[in-house]
Structures are given as structure tokens and as C-alpha cells.
Amino acid sequence: MAQGAETKSFGRKRPEHIVILACGDKVRHMTIRPWMAALGFCIVSIFSVGYLAATTYLFVRDDLIGGAISRQARLQHEYEDRISALRQQLDRVTSRQLVDQQALEQKVVKLLKQQQALVSRHGKLDPLYERAEESGLMPTVETNAQAVQSQQAAYTGTSVGAIGALLGRQGGDTATTDLAYAPLRNGMSDGADKLVSEVTSSLKDIERAQLRKISNLTLDAAEKADAIAGIMKRTGVDVDLIVDDEDGLGGPFVEPETGSSTFDESVSGLDAALSRLEAIRDTAKALPYGNPAPGQPVTSRYGNRIDPFLGRLALHAGIDFQAQTGEKVMSTGAGKVIIAGFSGGYGNLVEIDHGHGITTRYGHLSRILVSAGDEVEAGAVIGRAGSTGRSTGPHVHYEVRRNGNAVNPVHFLNAGMKLDTYLN
């Protein structure tokens, strides 16, 4: 009765599902509970629904794949464009560096040519400096030469070395990332241009200094030659005519050169000025502008005087210097001895031909130290003072003659004192 009621109240009990697992002699079983079946069904349902939902979403939203592919392609194109831009920028930088280096090398070559020109010019100027020194222009020349040499040494020791180092740095490596992401840097190029500009300016300063000094030397030589010529002209000697007569000039006419530089013209001008000065100086040294008895007083001047033997007016064709017997008598200029012996009232006489129609006579000598035909220099001792011939006592009788005619020797003596500052 009770069992029947229990069955009636709860109904018939469902049989349980049992899973039996057999492995060899071992047998296992597992009872499947309803909740376990429900849980398994739920899990399978969830995965199924998820799979179906995902499949449906992929089929419905197939544009996502196309978008992803398109985005990937776009990123790839952007990367390629970036690489292309970097390469182009690198090519521009490399090309610019190459152009800058070539331009710098051309500038350096030009500077080296200018330096070689300056060295060559200095070689041309050295002989002119030596000639100027011999002509009495040494103070200016010495300063000029030292200035040019010091400037050239400074240029060679610093500027050229700096440019060479700069050229060596032009090929240095630079990171491509710097070239790609940083703006172009002009520091190296600007530094090279500045250095080249400084060296060019220095060379131009040296060139201007050379031209300025050459101009000063030319002016000094011309002024000195004009001064000597003016003094000589007051003695009746037109030295410019003498120099022109001595210099044989000629040749067919040829048009002047059109490409001659200012430096070459300046050097030619200086050479011409020094040549004229040298010719005038040589002529002045040859002519009788010296003193036959230095330091001795004049006892009788040129001109009319009372003859000491006849007691009447007579022309004294020279001047007399007080001198003791045996004292030195010197040639007043360079020339050739044409008379060396006894000659009437002159007693022992030496006559020297100085060229250009000018001769000098030295009379009353106690002793003659030269012979006819000898070449003598200015200041050479040609005899000893005495009182031979028509003389009242020991002295030196001195005459200057132009084309055989006696002229006043005082003019030549005064000119000689003025010329002394230019000739020594």
C-alpha cells in the first residue's frame, strides 16, 4: 500500500543512462546525469550557434577581407613611396656634395694657379729688386720683398693646407637616416666657401701690394733719374739725348699685345725706369763730376785773371787746387787716358777722354802714374801733384773741355756734390 502510494505520488522512476568503459580486464562505468546531458547540450549549442554566427558574419561581411587586403596594399605602397623619397633625397644630397666638391676643387685649382703666378712674379721681381738696390732704392725694396715673402709663406703654410684638409673631408660618410630625415646642412660648403674667399682675398692683397710697391719703385726711379738728369743738364750735358743715342732701337712695327696683364705692364714700366736710371747713373759716373784733389782749397778760379808771368790779363782755362808736391791727384770720372806725358806749359799732363765730347786735363804733375790708352775709373789715382811746366809752385791745375773748348769746372764740381747723394 505504501509502495503503491509512493509510486503514485512520484511516478515511475526513469532508468539511468550508464556509460560502460572496458579496457582489458578492467571495466568502468559512468552514470550520465540529466544535468550533465543538459550541460553538454548547452555547450554544443553554444559552439554551434557561435560557428553559425561567425560563418554567417563572414559571408555577410566579406568586405572586411577586401578592406584588410586594401589596407595592407596601401601600407606597402606608402612604404615603397617612402623608400623612393629617401633614395631621391639621398641622390640629391650626393649630387649636391659632388657638385660642391667639384666647385671647391676648381676654386682650389684656381687658387693654386694664383699662388704659382705670385711665385713666378716674385721670381721676375727679384732681378728688378737687385737692380733697384744697386740704384739706391734698397730701403723700399727690402720691405717689399720681406712683406711679399711673409705673405706667401703664410698662405702656403695655412690656407692651402686647410683647403687640402677640407677636400679630404668632403668624402666623409654620412648616415642615410640623417640625410633622409634632417634638412640639408650647408656648414661644410659654407666653411669651404669662406676659406676660399679668405685665401682669395689674401692673394689679391698680395697682388695689390706687389703692384703698389712696383708703382712706388717706378716712381722713385723716375724721380731719381729726373733729378740726376736735371743736375747734369745744368752743366750743359743733356743725358737723355746721350742715353737715346747709345741705345740702338729699331725693328718692324708690330701691333701691341692685347692680353698683357697689369702686372706685366707694371714690371715693364719698372724695368724701363730702372734701365733709364742705370744709364743716367753710369753716364754721370763716367763724366767728370768728381774732385781731383778732395779737401784741398781752390787757389785760382776759371776765367780772366792777371797772368803771373806776364802781369797782364789772360784766360785761365781751368782751376787750381792747393796741393803739396807728391799728393794724390785723382780722376774726376771714368774714361780713357789719351795723353800721359810732358806737354809744354802744362808740364807733366794727363788728359782723359770721358766720352760724349768731354775731356779733363790734370797739369803740373810731379809724377804720372798712368799711360796713354789706360782705362781708369772715377777716383783712380793718376799722378802726383807738382810744379812742372809753367808754374809758380806746387798745385793741381784742372780743366774740363767740351768738344775741345774749355768750360768752367766749378759747374761740374757743384753738380758732383749734388749728385753725390744720388750716385752713392
Steps between C-alpha positions, in 0.01 A plus 500: 500500500772736588703395204210561276452846647863591445465392146186691459642815659842516313415294198718233346871561537682542173785267435846656523736507198828334573809514286718193534869521412692175472878482463635146523398349827397832640147619455387847601161662485379854531145603562383789283296737702234719344682818590810366331303434185346844521845658549645312205204595286542865599871499417444337164221743432717798591784388273257425223330835533842675512624311197183575309510864606868537400442325170200714433691817596791413273271430212297808568806730565741374232606863441713479817744273325516735201553793734779321680669415173455855375645640823796268473556604140476866597755455776732327257464782245564760767812313608622477142429871448694579815793295384488672158492843666797407718693383197421818309606714793817295538570545127444875531732522798764288326469705181522822695807382687658395172423837341629683810817291499559561130438872546736508797766309308469749214538786746804334657655446157441867426658598832801280433539661159487841667762388750723372221450830320607687815807280537581554133448871542730502799762327284463775241521767768819371664731624223316833499539523877873437468530768233298739714728425793804583290327823398453610859135394545580224748293615804169478314597184314610315812169572671304393195686173455466405865128585502430294189705204623330499841154522342579218258640285781187558708283412205692184417525385861136551604248564228605232254532244778157591630347464156671165452359377830159627405516314170590187691193537721266546208486123445402418858213257567169632622219286640217451254248556773648843563478578131142373485350658805715810554516813284805545278793642691709764331757539773777320312432678173466837672826442688680410178363805321603721790851356504536532124373858522754583771788347304389676182485828688848435642639431152340814365653697789843361412445582134387853581799541732733386221345740251507783752867444584590462133324829433688666787832365376424616146412847628811515721724388214347754263531782755862409573586478132330836436690657789836371371417604144397848620827550687703381202302717262603810697859412407407491133468121479163377367529148632169384350631577152822318583311192625269499199800521266669208675192275494457358152129451439316373195308216340180457302177637640284240672162563660516497882392196696140516612514244781777651707415524869528797728786327679697449178445862405612612846810281483581636155457853631728430796758336273497801270529743792790305651672473161476876455625561854790259453598657169488849648696389807763328286529809284526724805772278650693511176484878466734721705285585800765407756774702669864449393634616838234429765516726803741746340401868462478672160775755456412630154164484325398467139487815287706810425776582746836674513760267358763429772783505244398779263310717745211560258148373457474143374245219499548234761340197329465297820520522876797446732491298820750553778711186543840396625742323270427127494137520611249283314325626189186300412291459189170685527320246282541171317661505159798427280841669538588672172805701616748403770824697472670838484298765311647853485360740759298221661818323599421137572145465371232230515195542277204263528220456247168440678297464184223718363759760400612570858864480611692602813859614543725472806815713473827579679526145637822396667435139401271325254358161611306403185578449134321601183229246415431401862138474615450668836207517742371805680720567805803311361837651591658613171798700629665709767472877547800708404622820332620392157451720195385859519435511875596718794467222759356157574127475432250310286381664180165353392305563179173376353454526123195433284577436134844650557372821656572582864198528733484603862584191715315656797167412340604136488635510856177651634294250302719221636425600859127491422532172313689339784176423687356329190806310383619353832 
